[in-house]
Amino acid sequence: MDKFTEEISHFIGFFHISVENARAREAYTEFGFTKAELHVEKLSVHSSDFGAPFDLLGFDPGFGYRSPAPDHWYVPTRLADAPPLPAGRTVGYAMEGRPFPDTLRDALGAPMKTVQSFSAEIDPPGSIVNHFSQAISLSDDDYFGVGGHGLTFDAEAVDDATVLEGFEKASALSPLGEFARAGSSEDLIGVIKTIIEQLEDVPDDSDAVQVHISTASIDGTYVNGELVEEVPLIEDYHSIGRDESEEEDTDNGGSNTWISDNGTIAMNASVEVLTGGNTLINNVVLQNFWTGATTTLVAGDHIEVNAIVQINALWDTDSITSTVSNWTNDAAANEIFNVATFDHLDTSNGSATEASSANGYPAFWAVTEIHGDLMIVNWLEQIIFMSDNDVGILSSSGVTTSVIAGDNFGVNHASVFELGFSYDLIIIGGSIYDANIIHQMNILFDNDLVGTTADFQTSGEGSFSSSGNLLWNQARISTIGDADRFDSLSQDQIGTLESFADGEGNIAPELLSNPDFAGLQGLRVLYVSGDLINLQYIRQTNILGDNDQIALAMNAIAPDLDASWTIETGSNALINNATIIDLDSVGKTYIGGEQYSQETLFQAELISSHPDFGSPNPDALVNEAVLFLDDSMLDQNDHATTHDASCLPSDYDGHTGDGVNSMIGH
C-alpha cells in the first residue's frame, strides 16, 4: 500500500478496506456483460448489368433546334398525325391560304401550311355555387334591483312580438321579397327574372316613409337619396368599443375613494346605469373575377341588373319623468344613413387603339367546352337578432354603483375573393344573366321608460341619454367592363356560333382578324353550349329590441340626496356594410338577341312616433308596478323576503333568468 492508504488503514482499519475491495469484485462479476450470439443470414450481392449503347458524336453543324414559344399551349410540336383530343378540349387551325406568323416555321425555315390538330390542355373554369348563411341570436333581457330601497319593480315585459311586427312593417317597404336558395340554373334564372319584375314596381311615398328611387344609369354615391361628392366614413360617427381612458377619474387615479381632510376614507356616491350601447355589424366583401374575355359572342340575350335596396326603420319614443328635467340631457340625435355607391371601371379608357397588321393575327385556337350552363353564384345571407329589454329599479346607498345591462356586441363577417380564368374569346350558345343584388335592413326598437317613485328626490348632479342611436347601411357595386361594349352579331360571328353548335368548332377568318387579337399567335377560347349565369346576392338584416324600463327610488334606511346619477338607455349602433366587385368583360360583347340593362337604387327611412306605453306619465306607470315589501303586506311565514331588493313575486314570469349582464358595486 502507498502511504495514504496505509494512513487510512491505520485510523479506519484494514479490515474495512478488504471488505470494500471484495464487494467491488463481486459487483463486477455480477453485472458483467455477456455477448449474445446473433445469427444473421447474409444476403448475396446482386450486380446490375450496365451498358452504354449510345455513342457520343462530335460537333454537328446541321443540328436543327427551335426554342419553344412563351405560350406553349398553342405551339404545334408535330404535324397532323397526333391522336384525337379528349372530349371537351379541341384545337382549331387557320384556313387554307391564310398567312401564318413568321415564328411558326419548320427547321428549314419554310412556313407550315396545314395543321389538323395537336394536343393542348386548358382547364375549364367549371360552375361555382356558394351559399353562405351567418346568423346571431341573443336574448339579454335583464332584471336588476340595486340599493336599499326594499322594492320590487314589477313592470310588464316588452314582448319580442312587437319588434317582429315592426320588422314585417319595414319589410313591406322593400320592393324585393324573400327568395329561397336557388341551386339549379332554371331556379337561378327565375330568381333574376323575378327581381327584375319586382324592381319595376316599387312602392310609393307615404307620410311616415321617405323613399328615394333611381332606375336610370347610376354612377356615383348617394346618401339618403342625395348625390354627394364625398363618401361619409363610419369612423366619423361610431367607434368600436368603449374608451376606458375617458371613464377614468384622473383626479383620483381611477379610484372612487380618497382620504378626506380629517383622515377618514371618503367615497363617491354615484349611480351609473347603461342598458343600451349594443353594436350589431354585418360585413361582406365579395370580389368576383371568375372569368372574362376580350371578345364575347352571345347567341341569345344579355340581361344585366344591378340593385341596391336599403331600409332603416326606427322606433324611438321615450317616456322620461319630469323629476329629472333639471338633469343634463346628453342624448345625441339619432343618425340614419343609407349610403350607396355605383361605379363602373371602363377598361377601354375611352379611346380606340389602331392595331397594326404587321403584328400578325392568330392562326390557332384552343377551345375548352362546357356542355350545359355555366353558373357563377355567391349567395350570402347575414342576420342578427338581439333582444335587450331591461327592467331595473335603483337607489343610491352612498357608494359607487355601476350597472351594465347592455353593451352587447355581435358581428357577422364574410370575405370572398374568386380569381378564375381569362380567355381571348368566350362563346355562349344560350344567354347571359348577370345580376348583382345588395339588400340591407336595420330595425331598431328603442322605446325607453324612466320614472320615479313618489318619494324620489335628489340634489346631486344627474345626466340621462335615451337616444343617440346610429343606423348605417353602406353598399357598393363596382362593375368592370367597357362603357360601350355591346353590339350586334355579324354574319361571320353567327357562322362561328353555328359551327360550334354543330360540333365543328371553326372560327371565321374575319373573326380572327379582330383588332383586339392583333399580336396573338393563338387564342384561348371558352365555349358554353348553354347559359352563363352570374348572380351575386347579399342580404343583410339587423334587428334590435332595446326597450328599457328604469325606476328610480330612495334608499329606505339612509337616503342619499347628494349622489350623482348617470342613465344611458340608447347609443345603439346597427351597421350593414357590403361590397361587390364584379368582372363583366374586358372588351366587346356581341349579342344575337336582346340586350337588357337595369340599375336600381332604393333607399327608405321609416321613423315611427307612436308610443308603446299605455300612459303618458312614466311616474304613474312606475308606482303602479312597484311592490312595497313591508311587514304588513307579508305572510307570517314569509319573513325571509323582507326588504329583499332582488326578490320577485312568486307569479313573476315576465323576464328570463339571465340576471344582469354585468353589475359592479364599489
Steps between C-alpha positions, in 0.01 A plus 500: 500500500604854443541731791153657466328163501718392788397806705133435426542137601663611821205717609208311336625149490632274235202270540257756355716557194516128435122471522447785256746350251318167521167668437632680198624178341171328574294777338718498190449128459123522549442783250748386245393529135425177321518524123197349327554286199305638206437286196438733205461358155729669257339618179670445173601808302326532163692684237315705235576484133622833372528597139545809286343423162518858381823654377565868536549678170711799427388847399207494251450838325173385340314428822160674488363655819217745559427631848138478616281809506406655836140375477560135428134405499437602139840425337481185282774252574420264215277472198167334437567155640415586866243282681147637545444745784289414805140618502458858615837622371556567131751691296424677176721623217512778244327468164680425172670793338530699821858614574655366818712700742868503423578327829318183389755348260663164483869426547580590138323835527201407283152608614282224644187508281244251635456365849207276588525472882741469787484444875407787733389504862286790625324463833131600474370749756204288609194621689526639849205540738561621856230535764601687816271539800611685814255554785530635856217486753537648850249552780632728773181600682631593845326575828690673778436675830780705652507691828318470832160612373318182607289500186438282200422652161241272340477666160336327207766353276525611138422205275722421202184469295481879487847518347415232247186690401717802432730283291204384291392860451846607387536195275180600322679813378758298309433438131677165530343204672654199668664246270574138567853393431518406135720213390413411142553726203124517437437619858777758477364641175157511663639698796666755270185546293291538817741764634468696175121489519492606866739789446276636228215536752625691805276640778395863507594757762291540813490747787702278735747369246767675295576308183770584247494311171722517197471266204711673237866428441647573839851619565632655820413497869154567641438577867134484602398559140736791432800485267813603691860562406657361818415163650434516878718282719364283777801588716371858525174385656578187700801345670512131582539437873495731798780740576604407853740791522208745492326316784787525746491753777826684438486684831507178700691275262186313402400423861160582651642561851737751653628618839307799632647787698407342834676175407191296430440312175249676275318342204326627190128450533373437150272277294584421138272290279565385142221298342576581135831528318442191285689459171384281210720471191456309173793529261560339158769554236445300179742518208411294193759468223401148403510534123529771238600549136606764253216400264175327593245355259148435633248317286206596722424797729719698737312592820673709764361640826678683783294596803551640850207498743552671837243542778544655845208477744506664845253503786638735769221646713631554853301580811721686751386621838479875563689445826825489303414802287781696664753227415735534208365342184805342336297325230628567152255494213432173325700469179373306199713438194433319175821519296511340156774514236488389138822519302607357167857437395537562126791288378503668158606835650266669253732472200521245219839357415609439143652156468770445244474198272879475513461352848320205346175329592438166668512189286408245767247472778452265791147448627365374829136402486228497766195303397209661680485812717784681674396633842698752706291553814574644844197512728571662839248557779583665832256568783537614861203492737559645846258558787623731778182601683620584852295572813663648808443700817783695662575712802816654639655342809783748536744289297611483139260281304545401137253282310570389143204308362574557131820565308459182294702448182411281202690475171445301181786523251568334165770567241493320165764541229458294184775511241439267208589492132545753223432431134543678172162389370189376683218349297160455668249280323213623723455827690687694769327585829709739709364627835656676800253549787557656844208511747553667840263559793539647850209469746531670844246524781633737770187606690632573850318585823668675793275577798526560876322394814287754683770588757797521265715813521863591445718809522805354330601531141325280247505423129296277276521384140223306332581542129825545310443191285671438167342310210748457217458325166791523257521312170720513192469330164800533269490347153792461261423532131512739207238772510394441137569134465178363350442442129304269272641179357644513151436231242847351552445488875166328450676246279755438776220444754329255266827316441553450874137399547547231232813370671744614230662780702616714205570871539437727206811670356336841538461437871868412527574837340346680798735786595477387863679179397788671320838375616363173639634177356205298628169542678368367827134422435224406744183352353186460714217325324238623749455819704751698704345591836689747719308579821651680799236533774553653846225542760579660838255555787542646850210484748536644851241542775641730770188604692623581850290582810684666788354603837682738737432463872632618837706299744268378775756527785741783417385708203786665314393824331847607387572202276567561133295308241585390145240313294562387142238293321586566135826532301441186294669445163358285220741478208481323163788520255522313169724526193475316168774530237398309189687442174261528207734523203828650387390559142204487264188286534304405188138394552267307273183568707396794718711700740334603829669707771350623827653686794284576802563685824234483770557683830232533767482631857213411729483699825201427724371741764239272653565430870478144622403592859142523611544808722680825415616541860801272572475562878146362502617187323787453743289544815237260371764234438697545826433244772561626854633220718426608854404275791129568473487371139687177570367173628603390847713219356668712235747710699800385296418738218458815703672801339668277243557730203573214264196283574220457249132417550429129497292529184755713317578348159551801283880488480764244435732378771793668337563725797725793421754488223751689713438674832781638713461676832791684659 
